[in-house]
Amino acid sequence: MSTHPKFAETKILAIRHGETVWNSEGRYQGQTDVALNAAGHEQAEGVARALAGERIDAVYSSDLLRAMQTAQVLATQTGLPLRLAEDLRDHHFGAFQGLLAAEIDARWPDDHRRWLRREPDFGPAGGETRREFSDRCVGAVLRQAREHPGQTLAIVCHGGVLDCLYRAAHGLPLDVPRQWALDNAGISRLRFDGRGLHIDQWGDTSHVSRENAGRGADLFPAP
């Protein structure tokens, strides 16, 4: 796909927030406002160090605390204001929030099976469907990219948001099983050319210390 002739590419550094206690426990966080744990704070510092030599023109973040805490380290380092965006929030898991997968399966086995099948128009009670979530968060990133042609954005968000961006860039349906990583503090490099998203690098965690690597398994299973 060629670049739109009147649009200068926007570069996007898409970053998952650092680890929380709920990540380490395997709980569905969604839009519950959980802070970073000690490992998460160290991961946030690692992200800032990894991007210290990069040109960054704007820093965006979900307005949930775990993302803001990760993004603030980068904003402070660059001297840029932290721009908060509610539409970058994680998937609202409704009744699933705060629970382990086994607890969800015990309470709502049919709903849990539908969730694991990745049905695009199914959502937990009180939450969003996968389609609603994808439309919201991908739309937010595309709006931000269009507002900054020729610039580089750092966007700190959530595993679910990154999953949707990966699917949008590759033209993958929402119900395709996931086979790509969504690690805490992972840095992905994307471009927006005026027409769509393209991925140059996905989920780099080389800046995460060995003792913190592989912690905080995400809650987006790939059945």
C-alpha positions in Angstrom: 0.0 0.0 0.0 1.5 3.3 -1.0 1.6 6.4 1.2 -1.1 9.0 0.8 0.5 11.6 -1.5 -0.5 14.5 0.7 0.3 12.9 4.1 3.7 12.8 5.8 4.0 9.5 7.8 3.4 9.5 11.5 5.7 7.3 13.5 4.1 5.6 16.6 5.9 4.1 19.6 3.1 2.0 21.1 4.0 0.9 24.6 2.3 -1.4 27.0 2.2 -0.2 30.6 4.4 -1.8 33.3 3.3 -4.6 35.5 0.7 -4.4 38.2 -0.1 -6.8 41.1 -3.2 -7.9 39.1 -1.0 -8.7 36.1 1.2 -10.9 38.2 -1.9 -12.6 39.7 -3.5 -13.2 36.4 -6.6 -11.1 37.1 -8.7 -9.4 34.5 -8.0 -5.7 35.0 -9.9 -3.9 32.3 -10.8 -0.4 33.5 -10.2 -1.1 37.2 -7.6 1.5 38.1 -4.7 -0.5 39.5 -1.3 1.1 40.1 2.1 -0.3 39.0 3.9 -2.6 41.4 7.6 -2.4 42.1 8.5 -4.4 39.0 6.2 -2.1 36.9 8.0 1.0 38.1 11.3 -0.5 37.1 9.9 -1.5 33.7 8.7 2.1 33.2 12.2 3.4 33.9 13.6 0.8 31.4 11.2 2.1 28.7 12.4 5.7 29.2 16.1 4.6 29.0 15.4 2.6 25.9 13.9 5.6 24.2 16.3 8.2 25.5 17.9 8.8 22.1 14.6 8.9 20.2 12.9 11.9 18.7 9.5 12.1 20.4 7.1 15.0 19.6 4.2 14.1 21.8 3.4 11.6 24.6 -0.1 10.2 24.9 -1.4 7.9 27.5 -4.5 6.1 28.6 -6.0 7.9 31.7 -5.8 4.7 33.8 -3.1 4.9 36.5 -0.9 2.1 35.4 -0.5 3.7 31.9 -0.1 7.2 33.3 2.6 6.1 35.7 4.5 4.4 32.9 4.0 7.4 30.5 4.9 10.0 33.1 8.5 8.8 33.3 8.9 9.2 29.6 7.1 12.6 29.6 9.4 13.9 32.3 12.5 12.7 30.4 11.4 14.4 27.2 10.1 17.5 28.9 6.8 17.0 27.0 3.3 17.4 28.6 1.5 14.1 29.2 -1.7 14.0 27.0 -4.4 11.8 28.5 -6.9 10.1 26.3 -9.9 8.2 27.8 -10.4 6.3 24.5 -7.0 4.6 25.0 -8.3 2.8 28.1 -8.3 -1.0 28.3 -11.2 -3.1 27.3 -14.0 -2.8 29.8 -14.5 -6.4 31.0 -17.7 -5.6 33.0 -18.5 -8.5 35.4 -15.1 -10.2 34.6 -13.1 -7.4 36.1 -11.0 -8.3 39.2 -11.5 -12.0 38.7 -9.2 -14.9 37.6 -10.1 -17.0 34.6 -11.0 -19.9 36.8 -13.4 -17.8 38.8 -15.0 -16.5 35.6 -15.4 -20.1 34.3 -16.9 -21.2 37.5 -19.5 -18.4 37.6 -20.3 -18.0 33.9 -19.1 -21.0 32.0 -21.1 -20.2 28.8 -20.0 -16.6 28.8 -16.4 -17.6 29.4 -16.5 -20.0 26.4 -17.9 -17.2 24.2 -15.1 -14.9 25.4 -12.4 -17.5 24.7 -13.9 -18.0 21.2 -13.3 -14.3 20.7 -16.9 -13.6 19.4 -16.6 -10.0 18.1 -20.1 -9.0 19.3 -20.0 -10.7 22.7 -19.1 -8.7 25.8 -19.2 -9.6 29.5 -22.2 -8.2 31.4 -21.7 -4.5 31.9 -18.7 -4.4 29.6 -17.8 -3.8 26.0 -17.8 -6.2 23.0 -14.6 -6.8 21.2 -15.9 -4.9 18.3 -16.8 -1.8 20.4 -13.5 -1.9 22.1 -11.5 -2.2 18.8 -13.5 0.6 17.2 -12.8 2.9 20.2 -9.1 2.4 20.7 -8.0 2.0 17.1 -10.0 5.1 16.2 -8.3 7.0 19.0 -4.8 6.1 17.7 -5.7 6.9 14.1 -7.0 10.3 15.2 -3.8 11.0 17.1 -1.7 9.9 14.1 -3.6 12.2 11.7 -3.1 15.2 14.1 0.7 14.7 14.0 1.8 14.1 10.4 5.6 13.8 10.0 6.1 13.5 13.8 6.8 10.7 16.3 4.2 9.8 19.0 4.7 7.8 22.1 1.4 6.2 23.0 1.3 4.3 26.4 -1.7 2.0 26.5 -2.8 -1.6 27.3 -2.4 -5.1 26.0 -5.9 -5.2 24.5 -5.3 -1.9 22.7 -2.0 -3.3 21.3 -3.8 -6.4 20.2 -6.3 -4.3 18.3 -3.6 -2.3 16.6 -1.8 -5.4 15.5 -5.0 -6.8 14.0 -5.8 -3.5 12.3 -2.3 -3.3 10.8 -2.4 -6.8 9.4 -6.1 -6.8 8.5 -6.9 -9.6 10.9 -10.4 -10.3 12.1 -11.1 -10.0 15.8 -11.9 -13.7 16.2 -8.5 -14.9 14.9 -6.5 -16.6 17.7 -3.7 -14.4 18.9 -0.1 -15.6 18.2 1.8 -12.3 19.0 3.2 -11.1 22.4 1.6 -8.4 24.5 4.3 -8.1 27.2 4.3 -5.5 29.9 6.6 -2.6 28.9 6.9 -3.9 25.4 7.7 -1.3 22.7 6.2 -1.6 19.3 7.1 0.6 16.3 4.3 1.5 13.9 3.7 3.9 11.0 0.6 5.6 9.8 0.8 6.7 6.2 -2.6 8.4 5.8 -4.3 5.3 4.8 -3.5 2.7 7.4 -1.1 1.3 10.0 2.1 -0.6 9.3 4.3 -2.4 11.8 8.1 -2.1 11.7 8.9 -3.8 15.1 6.7 -5.6 17.6 6.9 -6.0 21.3 10.5 -5.2 22.0 11.4 -6.0 25.7 15.2 -6.0 25.4 15.2 -3.1 27.9 13.4 -5.1 30.6 15.7 -6.7 33.2 15.9 -10.5 33.3 14.3 -10.7 36.7 11.3 -8.7 35.5 11.0 -10.4 32.0 8.1 -12.7 31.4 6.1 -11.5 34.4 2.6 -10.2 34.3 1.1 -12.6 31.8 -1.6 -10.8 29.8 -5.2 -11.7 29.9 -5.8 -12.1 26.2 -5.6 -15.9 25.6 -5.1 -17.3 22.2 -7.3 -20.5 22.1 
